[in-house]
C-alpha cells in the first residue's frame, strides 16, 4: 500500500511546475560569435544566448535569457565594464544581473507589454534562428555542472515521499509545493553562481568572459556595453538585429486578440 501511495505522490509531483535543473545538457562548442563589435579600446563578441530548450540549456521552463560574452581590452589602460543592456524589438532597454524571482517577474511584464502591441511572446520560440546560424555545434553527450544537485533533490523528494506514505491526498500537495520550492532554490543558486557581477575590471591588453542573465528580450536588436577608462565613460553597441531576429516572438494574425 505504501508503495502504491508513493507512486501516486511521485506522479502528482511530476507536474508541479516551476523551474528545475536538467539532469543532462548538451555542452556547447562555439565556433564563431553570433555578433561582435569593437572600438579603439574594447572588443566584444556575443558568443551565444542560452534560451529555453536550446543548446546549452540547463534549466526547465527557463523564463530568462543567458548571454555568453567575451570582452577584450585593446588599450594600455585599465577598462571597467560597468553595464550591459539589451534592447528588445520594441526599443525597450533591458538590464540584467538579477535573481530568478526578478527575472520571472520582469519576463511576465515583457509578455504583457508585447501583447499590447499585438505580439505573442513565448520563451524559447524561434530559438532555431540562433541554432540555424551554424555558429555552434554540440557534443553527443555531457552533463551540466549542477546535475549532482538535481540528483540530491530527487533523493530528498524520495525520502519525503516515503515519510508521507501513510497519507493519500493532502501530503501530495504539500510534497508538490516542497519539491517546487527546492527545485526553484537550486536554479536560483545556479543563476547566482554562473552570472558575472559588474563592474568587470579588465587590465591593459587583457580579456575575459561575461555570463549575464536577462529577462526575456524578444528579437533583441542590440547589446550595449558601457565602460569607463581613465575616468571617461564610453559606450559600445553590438548590433544583433540579424542574428537574433524572431527570438521569443510569435507574430499574430490581424484578427487575433
N, C-alpha and C positions, 0 to 999 in steps of 0.2 A: 504493500500500500504506500509506504513512504517513498519507494522508487517511482511509483506512478505519479504521486503528488509532486515529487521533484521534477519529473518530466514536464508536468503542467506548468510549474513555476518557470522553468527554463524557456518553454515555448512562449509563455506570456511575456517574458522579458526580452524575447528576441526582437520585439517591435517597440522597444522602449523609446526609441528616437534619440535626439541629441547627437553629440559627436563622440567618436571613439577612435583609438589608434587602429590602423590597419595592421594585421599580422605580417603582411608582406607588401613590399613596394618595389617596382622596377627601378633600379638605380639609373640615374642619368649619365650619359656620356656626351658631353657637349662638344659640338664640332665648331660652330661659329655663332656669334651673338645674334639675337633677334634684331637688335638695333644698337647703334653706337653713335657717339659724338665726341668732339674734343675742342678745346680752345688752347691758348698759349700755356695754360697752367695745369689743366686737368683733362684726362681722357676717361670716358666711362663707356661700359658695354653692358647692355641688358642681355644676360645670358639665357635666362629662362623665366617663365612665370608658371608657378605651380598652382593649378586650379583644380577644382573638384573633378575627380575621375581621370585626370590627365597624367602622363608620365611624371613621376616624382611625387605624386600624391601620397600622403601618409596618414590622412585622417578621413573618416567617412563624413559625408554631408557637410563638407567644409563651406562655410559662408564667408570666405575671405580669399584674398589672393596673396601669394608669397613671391616676391620679386628677388631673383638672384642676380646680383650686380657686381661687376668688377670695376674698381677705380684705380687710376694710376696718376700719381703726382709727377708732372712733367717738368716742374720747376726746381730751382735750387733753394726754395724756401719751404717752410712747413705749411701745409694746407689742412684746414679743418673743415670737413664736410658737415655743415650744420643742419641741413634739412633736405628731404626728398619728398616731392609732391607728384601725385598722379593727376592728370587732367582727363576727366571722362568725356564721353561723347557729347554731353550737354554743356561742356565747358566748366564743369564744377571741379574745383581743386579738392583732392582727397589726400589727407595726411595719414601717416601710419605710425608704427611703434606703439601699439596699444594692446589691451588684453583681449582674450577670447570674447568676453561678455561685450566689450565695446565694439569689437569687430562685427559681432552678430547684430547688435542694435543699429549700428550705422549702416550695415548692409540692408536691413529692413527699411530704413529711411530712403536708401537709394532706390530700392524696388518701388516704393510709393512715389518717389519723385519722377521716375521714368514712366510709371503707369499714368501719371497725369499728362504726359506727353504722348500717350498712345503707344508706348513701347513696353514690352514684357521683358523683365529681367529674370533669367534662370541661371543659377550658379552652375558653371561648367559648360553651359550651352555654347557651341561654336568653338570648343577647345581644339577642334580639328584645324582651325585657322593657324594655331600655333604649331601643332604637330605637323601639319601639312607643309610647313616651310622647309622641312628637312634639315633643320639646324641641330637636331638632337636625335640620337638613337639610344636604345637602352638594351642592357644585357638581358639574357634569358631568365636569370633568377637573381635573387638577392633579398635582403631584409632591411627594413628601416631600423634605425638605432633603438627606438623605443619598443620594439616588438616584445622584449623581455617583460617590460612593464605591462603590456597588454596581456601577456600570459599570466602575470601575477593577479591582474584584475579578474581573469577568468577563474583562477583558483579561489580568490576571495569570494566571488559570487557563488561558486560551488559550495563553499563552506557555509555561507549564509543560507543557501537553499536547503542544505542538509538540516540545519537547525530548525528551519521553518517547516520541515517535512510533516509535522503533526497538524498543520493547518491547511486550508484549502484556498480560499479566495483573498481575504484581507492581506495576509503576508505577501502574496504575489504582487500586489500593488505596491506594498512597502519596498519589497525587494527590487521591483522595477525602478522606483524612484532612486533607491540607493545605487543601483547599477549605473543609471544615467548620470547621477552626480559624480560617481567615481570616474566614469569614462570622461566626463567633461573636465574634471580636475586634471586628469592625465594629459589631455590635449592642451589644456591651459599651461601646464608646466612645460610641455614640449615647445609651445609657441614662445614662452619666456626664454627657454634655453637656446632656441635657434636664432632668435632675432638679434640684430646688431643695434646696440644703443648709440644714438647720436648725441653729441658730435663725434665723428670719427677722425682721428688725427693721422695724417699721412706725412711722414718725414720726407725730406727732399729726395726726389728720384725714387720714391718707394710707392708701393701699391697695396691693395688688399681686396677682400671680398665683403660685400654687404648682403645681409639676408634680412629683408624688410617685409613686414606684413601690412596689408591694407584691406579695408572693407571692399566689397565688390566694386570694381571700377569698369563699367561696361564700355566696350570699344574705346579703350583709352587712346588718346591722341598724342600724349606726351608724358615723359618723365622729366621733371625739372629738378636740378640739383642747385642748392645754394651753398656756397663755401666762402671761407674767409682766408685771406693771405696778407700778412703784414698790416693787419687792421682794416684792410679794404674788403668789401663784400662783392662777390661775383655770382653770376647765375649761368648755368649751362643747361640747355634744353635738348633732350633726345626725342626725336620725332618717332612715334610708334603707330602712326595712322595706318600705314600699310601692314605692319607686322601683326597688329592685334585687332584689326578691323573685324567686327562681328562677335567679339568675345562677350559672352553672357547676354547678348541681346537677341530677342525674338521679335521680328517686325510683325505687326498685326495687320489684318485686313482693315480697310477703311470703316467697315460696318461693325467691327468688333469694339466692344467697350470693356 
